[in-house]
Amino acid sequence: MSRLLLIFSFVLPSLLQAAPAPVILVLGDSLSAAYGIDTAKGWVALLAERLRAQGLPQQVVNASISGDTSKGGLDRLPPLLAEHRPQLLIVELGANDGLRGLSLAAMRANLTGIIELAQRSGTRVLLLGMRIPPNYGPRYTEQFHAIYAELAAQYHTGLVDFFLDGVGGIPSLIQDDGLHPNETAQPRLLDNIWASLRQALQPPG
């Protein structure tokens, strides 16, 4: 018995050290790729810093690409899931679909595919809702925004109603291109998702 305990005392620490940290995978576009600013100042980098500061074990992998659409995210997701096996997938996509006036049915299908792929792999999902400017017309803009809440309800995912809340449309928080949040806005973006993220990381039930 004592010999078994001795062996166990050596093996257990090795197993604990070998256990990989759970991964938060961010699948997004320029809003998450820190377009136009130092990537170390973007909200995704700030998320990693906050997790460490609060003693949380998750590591953050940023798979965001400027200009990406929901279709691009869907196409890129399978190898990312296989490589990182994330605990949580943050989906920040759709803004470019809307700004380009792409089919909302296609956008819904793409986001649905992303959610279903993630959930089949055992990954939880947090959707970051978006809005687009009103000049696209009330019918298109309302239907665009509604997709996020409808999918979150259907698939029981986490949801941030509007990722750019308190940032979009405020000149002091937007870069000169009139679209992308500047460095000053990044902590606010993180604050916008923090409560929903923490809830998504809680054990089921």
Phi, psi and omega per residue, in radians:
M1 nan -0.773 -3.128
S2 -1.110 -0.612 3.117
R3 -1.145 -0.719 3.100
L4 -1.099 -0.716 3.112
L5 -1.117 -0.659 3.130
L6 -1.132 -0.782 3.111
I7 -1.084 -0.753 -3.120
F8 -1.086 -0.651 -3.108
S9 -1.150 -0.430 3.095
F10 -1.547 -0.646 -3.057
V11 -1.297 -0.724 -3.065
L12 -1.041 -0.863 3.112
P13 -1.013 -0.632 3.130
S14 -1.132 -0.707 3.124
L15 -1.156 -0.722 3.140
L16 -1.137 -0.703 3.139
Q17 -1.191 -0.540 -3.085
A18 -1.377 -0.321 -3.100
A19 -1.126 2.139 -3.116
P20 -1.244 2.646 3.088
A21 -1.227 2.452 3.073
P22 -1.072 2.558 -3.017
V23 -1.900 2.375 2.890
I24 -1.814 2.050 -3.119
L25 -1.791 2.196 3.125
V26 -1.818 2.029 3.134
L27 -1.916 1.776 -3.029
G28 -2.563 -2.936 3.136
D29 -2.025 -2.606 -3.057
S30 -1.082 -0.454 -3.136
L31 -1.157 -0.447 3.110
S32 -1.855 -0.217 3.128
A33 -1.551 0.105 3.121
A34 1.041 0.774 3.129
Y35 -1.001 2.250 3.035
G36 1.404 -0.012 3.134
I37 -2.347 2.980 3.057
D38 -1.096 2.203 -3.107
T39 -1.042 -0.483 3.125
A40 -1.211 -0.233 3.132
K41 -1.798 -0.045 -3.137
G42 -1.263 2.839 -3.039
W43 -1.131 -0.509 3.138
V44 -1.202 -0.741 3.072
A45 -1.129 -0.657 3.103
L46 -1.159 -0.572 3.073
L47 -1.089 -0.802 3.121
A48 -1.051 -0.708 3.118
E49 -1.121 -0.724 -3.111
R50 -1.190 -0.687 3.093
L51 -1.037 -0.783 3.124
R52 -1.122 -0.755 -3.098
A53 -1.101 -0.545 -3.131
Q54 -1.638 0.132 3.075
G55 1.246 0.402 3.126
L56 -1.550 2.536 -2.952
P57 -1.440 -0.220 -2.988
Q58 -1.182 2.462 2.940
Q59 -1.819 2.670 -3.050
V60 -1.938 2.270 3.045
V61 -2.014 2.107 -3.111
N62 -1.727 1.886 3.135
A63 -1.874 0.581 -3.095
S64 -1.536 2.498 3.133
I65 -2.302 2.218 3.116
S66 -1.026 2.376 3.119
G67 1.500 -0.033 -3.057
D68 -1.227 2.665 3.094
T69 -2.026 3.059 3.102
S70 -1.074 -0.606 3.107
K71 -1.158 -0.748 3.109
G72 -1.084 -0.725 3.112
G73 -1.100 -0.731 3.113
L74 -1.091 -0.740 -3.124
D75 -1.152 -0.589 -3.065
R76 -1.475 -0.294 -2.939
L77 -1.200 -0.765 -3.027
P78 -0.928 -0.854 3.124
P79 -1.166 -0.511 3.100
L80 -1.163 -0.723 3.101
L81 -1.133 -0.721 -3.127
A82 -1.154 -0.661 -3.098
E83 -1.317 -0.774 -2.960
H84 -1.792 -0.346 -3.120
R85 0.751 1.063 -3.001
P86 -1.209 2.626 2.977
Q87 -1.288 -0.665 -3.082
L88 -2.412 2.367 3.026
L89 -1.923 2.095 3.028
I90 -1.669 2.091 -3.096
V91 -1.830 1.890 3.095
E92 -2.062 1.363 -3.094
L93 -2.481 2.770 3.105
G94 2.107 -0.453 -3.107
A95 -1.033 -0.750 -3.134
N96 -1.231 -0.553 3.027
D97 -1.018 -0.853 -3.090
G98 -1.164 -0.784 -3.104
L99 -1.134 -0.463 3.104
R100 -1.592 -0.003 3.135
G101 1.153 0.535 -3.120
L102 -1.279 2.909 -3.100
S103 -1.043 2.217 3.097
L104 -1.242 -0.541 3.077
A105 -1.110 -0.708 3.110
A106 -1.187 -0.702 3.104
M107 -1.077 -0.776 3.103
R108 -1.052 -0.765 -3.135
A109 -1.107 -0.690 3.134
N110 -1.166 -0.797 3.117
L111 -1.136 -0.650 3.066
T112 -1.045 -0.783 3.126
G113 -1.072 -0.694 3.110
I114 -1.085 -0.830 -3.121
I115 -1.091 -0.802 -3.084
E116 -1.149 -0.698 3.087
L117 -1.066 -0.792 -3.124
A118 -1.114 -0.825 -3.074
Q119 -1.183 -0.582 3.083
R120 -1.145 -0.473 3.128
S121 -1.558 0.047 3.131
G122 1.498 0.273 -3.108
T123 -1.718 2.323 3.037
R124 -1.351 2.771 -3.050
V125 -2.236 2.394 2.989
L126 -2.135 2.018 3.117
L127 -1.568 2.308 3.054
L128 -1.789 1.884 -3.091
G129 -1.217 2.593 -3.128
M130 -2.245 2.778 2.971
R131 -2.219 2.734 3.079
I132 -2.132 2.813 -3.069
P133 -0.994 2.621 -3.074
P134 -1.201 -0.228 -3.107
N135 -1.219 -0.119 3.049
Y136 -1.424 -0.046 3.125
G137 1.693 2.461 -3.053
P138 -1.065 -0.648 -3.090
R139 -1.138 -0.836 -3.116
Y140 -1.158 -0.797 -3.071
T141 -1.163 -0.683 3.128
E142 -1.195 -0.748 3.124
Q143 -1.149 -0.654 3.100
F144 -1.019 -0.924 -3.080
H145 -1.138 -0.615 -3.078
A146 -1.161 -0.421 -3.094
I147 -0.993 -0.710 -3.061
Y148 -1.123 -0.832 -3.134
A149 -1.161 -0.651 -3.135
E150 -1.145 -0.745 3.126
L151 -1.215 -0.672 3.114
A152 -1.075 -0.702 3.122
A153 -1.214 -0.706 -3.101
Q154 -1.162 -0.690 -3.033
Y155 -1.869 0.078 3.085
H156 0.990 0.829 3.093
T157 -1.709 2.932 2.949
G158 -1.253 2.755 -3.092
L159 -2.587 2.313 2.865
V160 -1.857 2.073 -2.990
D161 -1.024 -0.778 -3.141
F162 -2.546 1.848 -3.068
F163 -1.012 -0.635 -3.078
L164 -1.613 0.322 3.139
D165 -0.985 2.264 3.138
G166 1.365 0.069 3.140
V167 -2.167 -0.891 -3.120
G168 -1.040 2.324 3.113
G169 1.445 0.011 3.120
I170 -1.792 1.867 -3.009
P171 -0.958 -0.627 -3.090
S172 -1.221 -0.223 -3.120
L173 -1.938 0.096 -3.068
I174 -2.088 2.508 3.096
Q175 -1.194 3.004 -3.070
D176 -1.108 -0.328 3.115
D177 -1.294 -0.149 3.108
G178 1.378 0.066 -3.071
L179 -2.116 -0.794 -2.929
H180 -1.675 2.350 3.093
P181 -1.066 2.487 3.121
N182 -1.531 -3.054 -3.092
E183 -1.084 -0.651 -3.123
T184 -1.089 -0.522 -3.071
A185 -1.386 -0.287 -2.976
Q186 -1.082 -0.743 3.083
P187 -1.062 -0.600 3.113
R188 -1.155 -0.694 3.099
L189 -1.061 -0.751 3.098
L190 -1.099 -0.769 3.110
D191 -1.043 -0.607 -3.118
N192 -1.095 -0.516 -3.087
I193 -1.815 -0.198 -2.910
W194 -1.042 -0.848 -3.091
A195 -1.094 -0.748 3.139
S196 -1.177 -0.631 3.099
L197 -1.126 -0.822 3.136
R198 -1.059 -0.680 3.106
Q199 -1.139 -0.683 -3.135
A200 -1.167 -0.412 3.140
L201 -1.505 -0.156 3.139
Q202 -1.201 2.546 3.090
P203 -1.040 2.554 3.127
P204 -0.947 2.388 3.091
G205 1.482 nan nan
